[in-house]
Amino acid sequence: MNSLAENLASVKARIASAQANSPSHDACCDSDIKLIAVSKTKTASDVQAVYEAGQRDFGENYLQDALGKIQSLNQLDIRWHFIGPIQSNKTRPIAENFDWVQTVDRVKIAERLNNQRPEELAPLNVCIQINLDNEASKTGATMAEAKQLATAIDRMPNLILRGLMFIPKPQHDPHQQLESCMRANEQFRCMQNEFATMDTLSLGMSADLEAAIQAGSNMVRIGTDIFGARAT
Ligand SMILES: *Cc1c(COP(=O)(O)O)cnc(C)c1O
């Protein structure tokens, strides 16, 4: 088995080669791709090992699991991203402990995060989660809902609207992955025209990282290929 540092290095190499193969990311432009290491269900010492290999952005889905790690690693310079479904009665610890929240999908949640973000902290970076395939079982806003939500977030002083987040439905065929990711990119570009603070397309996981980058993603969220498979 490879070490976590080796896994991190090989994910970074995949990102670099996907970027080199993508016309939408030409080298002259400021199109850095940010890597989020998704550490859900993994231990604080795993997070620390990846941190020591140079990683600074980590993503967590489960609040209780995350809060323990955030506490025990609070001396480290980590940016924490909340990427799980949000229950409205759990917004306060999210507003108090995270730097980014990528799964905002309704106004009520945005309002609560805005009201609960501590004054002494920088505004919370927010992505709206879009339900790309209109799957009934999934969280995420439709594009029509997203426009209203973005307009509302734009007026909230303690939130900054950074972009859109997508979880396309899992597909093995790379062409189908690319087709989904291109649709996500179109929706992002369309919103970005209206909302000037939007600079982040959060799209791409272990299985579709290449398709996401080829379609123009500039933030990928990688769990399995850095930390190994998760127990279920
Ligand atoms: C778990 C998760 C990831 C990482 O998925 P992997 O397939 O393990 O890379 C990315 N984004 C979200 C929202 C997740 O829940």
The ligand as a MOL file (V3000), in Angstrom:
LIG
                    3D

  0  0  0     0  0            999 V3000
M  V30 BEGIN CTAB
M  V30 COUNTS 15 15 0 0 0
M  V30 BEGIN ATOM
M  V30 1 C -17.2340 11.6790 -0.5030 0
M  V30 2 C -17.3210 12.8970 -1.3570 0
M  V30 3 C -16.2930 13.2250 -2.2520 0
M  V30 4 C -15.0790 12.3520 -2.4800 0
M  V30 5 O -15.4550 11.2170 -3.1620 0
M  V30 6 P -14.3630 10.1120 -3.6290 0
M  V30 7 O -15.0760 9.3540 -4.6620 0
M  V30 8 O -14.0180 9.3240 -2.4250 0
M  V30 9 O -13.1830 10.8660 -4.1780 0
M  V30 10 C -16.4230 14.3990 -2.9590 0
M  V30 11 N -17.4960 15.2170 -2.8200 0
M  V30 12 C -18.5000 14.9210 -1.9760 0
M  V30 13 C -19.6450 15.8480 -1.8680 0
M  V30 14 C -18.4480 13.7530 -1.2280 0
M  V30 15 O -19.4610 13.4630 -0.4070 0
M  V30 END ATOM
M  V30 BEGIN BOND
M  V30 1 1 1 2
M  V30 2 1 2 3
M  V30 3 2 2 14
M  V30 4 1 3 4
M  V30 5 2 3 10
M  V30 6 1 4 5
M  V30 7 1 5 6
M  V30 8 2 6 7
M  V30 9 1 6 8
M  V30 10 1 6 9
M  V30 11 1 10 11
M  V30 12 2 11 12
M  V30 13 1 12 13
M  V30 14 1 12 14
M  V30 15 1 14 15
M  V30 END BOND
M  V30 END CTAB
M  END
